[in-house]
Amino acid sequence: MIVIDASNSVLGRLCSATAKKLLLGEEVVIVNAEHALVTGSANTTTREFLRIRQIGSPQHGPFYPKTPERIVKRTVRGMLPKTKKGVAALKRLKVHAGNPDGQKAEQVAVKQVKTGYITIGKLAQNLGWQK
């Protein structure tokens, strides 16, 4: 089992690295999901996520998450193939906000982000998530 710390990791890079490990048959746990970063302007990113959530209907979807764990899990799901292999890989993924067991986690190699980012936790609060 691989434990990955999402703190200060760019969401897309984190999820693509996770998807590759899942496809190799590894079980992956992502901790501190609310500290992952989405690059770009905070206002623009929030506006885009809100626009995507308003598409469709509440009864028939598409359904987009507003909690940090589910935002990260949905991003990983989008990077997996839409086959039985991808479904099986997604079942091997667990995502947590915070570090529930105090597990020692490896850090994913990240490019330094100096300006223009928003954390998943802040984005989730803008979407309506309450801690």
C-alpha positions as CSV (number, residue, x, y, z in Angstrom):
1,M,0.0,0.0,0.0
2,I,1.3,3.4,-1.0
3,V,0.4,6.5,1.1
4,I,0.7,9.8,-0.7
5,D,0.6,13.2,1.0
6,A,-1.2,15.7,-1.1
7,S,0.0,18.8,0.8
8,N,1.3,21.4,-1.6
9,S,1.0,19.1,-4.6
10,V,-0.5,20.3,-7.9
11,L,-3.8,18.4,-8.3
12,G,-3.3,17.3,-11.9
13,R,0.2,16.0,-11.4
14,L,-0.8,14.3,-8.2
15,C,-3.8,12.6,-9.8
16,S,-1.9,11.5,-12.9
17,A,0.9,9.9,-10.8
18,T,-1.8,8.2,-8.7
19,A,-3.6,6.9,-11.7
20,K,-0.4,5.3,-13.0
21,K,0.2,3.6,-9.7
22,L,-3.4,2.3,-9.6
23,L,-3.1,0.8,-13.1
24,L,0.0,-1.1,-12.0
25,G,-2.1,-2.8,-9.3
26,E,-1.0,-0.8,-6.2
27,E,-3.4,0.2,-3.5
28,V,-3.1,3.9,-2.9
29,V,-4.2,6.1,0.0
30,I,-4.1,9.9,-0.4
31,V,-4.0,11.9,2.8
32,N,-4.4,15.7,3.3
33,A,-6.5,16.1,0.2
34,E,-7.7,19.5,1.3
35,H,-4.1,20.9,1.0
36,A,-3.7,20.0,-2.7
37,L,-3.3,23.0,-5.0
38,V,-5.2,23.9,-8.2
39,T,-3.2,26.4,-10.2
40,G,-4.7,29.5,-11.7
41,S,-6.6,32.4,-10.4
42,A,-8.7,31.6,-7.3
43,N,-11.7,33.5,-8.6
44,T,-11.6,31.9,-12.0
45,T,-11.2,28.4,-10.6
46,T,-14.1,28.8,-8.2
47,R,-16.3,30.3,-11.0
48,E,-15.5,27.4,-13.3
49,F,-16.2,24.7,-10.6
50,L,-19.5,26.5,-9.8
51,R,-20.5,26.6,-13.5
52,I,-19.7,22.9,-13.9
53,R,-21.8,22.0,-10.9
54,Q,-24.8,23.9,-12.3
55,I,-24.9,21.9,-15.6
56,G,-27.6,19.3,-15.8
57,S,-30.3,18.7,-13.2
58,P,-30.2,17.6,-9.6
59,Q,-32.2,14.5,-10.4
60,H,-30.3,13.2,-13.5
61,G,-26.8,14.6,-13.1
62,P,-24.0,15.0,-14.0
63,F,-23.1,15.0,-10.3
64,Y,-20.0,17.0,-9.2
65,P,-18.6,16.8,-5.7
66,K,-18.1,19.6,-3.2
67,T,-16.0,17.8,-0.6
68,P,-12.2,17.8,-0.9
69,E,-11.9,14.0,-0.8
70,R,-14.4,13.5,-3.6
71,I,-13.0,16.3,-5.7
72,V,-9.6,14.6,-5.7
73,K,-11.2,11.1,-6.2
74,R,-13.2,12.4,-9.2
75,T,-10.1,13.9,-10.7
76,V,-8.2,10.6,-10.5
77,R,-11.3,8.8,-11.9
78,G,-11.1,11.1,-15.0
79,M,-7.6,10.0,-15.6
80,L,-8.3,6.3,-15.6
81,P,-9.6,4.4,-18.6
82,K,-13.3,3.8,-18.9
83,T,-13.0,0.0,-18.9
84,K,-13.1,-2.8,-16.3
85,K,-9.4,-2.2,-15.6
86,G,-10.1,1.4,-14.8
87,V,-13.1,0.5,-12.5
88,A,-11.0,-2.1,-10.7
89,A,-8.2,0.5,-10.3
90,L,-10.5,3.1,-8.8
91,K,-11.7,0.6,-6.1
92,R,-8.0,0.4,-4.9
93,L,-8.0,4.2,-4.1
94,K,-8.9,5.8,-0.8
95,V,-8.8,9.5,-0.2
96,H,-8.9,11.3,3.2
97,A,-9.1,14.9,4.3
98,G,-6.4,15.1,6.9
99,N,-4.3,12.2,8.0
100,P,-6.6,9.9,10.0
101,D,-4.1,7.3,11.2
102,G,-1.0,9.5,11.3
103,Q,0.5,7.5,8.6
104,K,3.9,8.3,7.2
105,A,3.3,9.4,3.6
106,E,5.5,10.0,0.6
107,Q,5.5,13.3,-1.1
108,V,4.8,13.5,-4.8
109,A,7.4,15.5,-6.8
110,V,5.9,18.9,-7.4
111,K,6.7,21.9,-9.4
112,Q,6.9,24.9,-7.1
113,V,3.8,27.2,-7.4
114,K,4.6,30.7,-6.4
115,T,1.5,32.6,-7.4
116,G,-2.0,31.9,-8.7
117,Y,-3.3,28.9,-6.9
118,I,-6.2,27.8,-4.6
119,T,-6.2,24.9,-2.2
120,I,-8.9,22.2,-2.6
121,G,-10.1,22.9,0.9
122,K,-10.7,26.6,0.1
123,L,-12.3,25.7,-3.2
124,A,-14.6,23.2,-1.4
125,Q,-15.6,25.9,1.1
126,N,-16.5,28.2,-1.8
127,L,-18.7,25.4,-3.3
128,G,-20.5,25.0,0.0
129,W,-18.6,22.3,2.0
130,Q,-18.6,22.8,5.7
131,K,-15.9,21.2,7.9
